[in-house]
């Protein structure tokens, strides 16, 4: 199976925050990158890391031992965006919707979203590449890789 990165036109791309908020947000890439940033170091590991070693073999991509990486991630804290949108204090979950080939959607607890979750724009000081989530990705430190939509 070959999975390619989506082709995204940065000028047309928008980050949208809606749902249980007072003020739905829609930010362009330039608006997002103009916000205050934070950096943190985090390890991202695919949930299937080491799957090829299982007996009997499990279905899915047969990763060896290489589906893990550690990097410095820089971007806008998700809490800043949720505060700006006026997120309902009674909301329990945030759903992140990806633009990848599988339209990956994941939900994270609001407590985590308001904690150290980050809308990452840079990895190790460089803009994210398409294979790593360009133009941005949700970084959820401590959660398995597929939660980092």
Secondary structure, DSSP 4 states (H G I P E B T S, - for coil): ----PPP--TTT-EEEE-SSBSS-EEEEHHHHHTS--EEEEEEEE-TTTTGGG-SSPPSS----S--EEEEEEEEEEHHHHHHHHTB-TT--EEEEE--STT--EEEEEHHHHTTT-EEEEEETTEEPPGGGTTT-EEE-TTS-GGG--
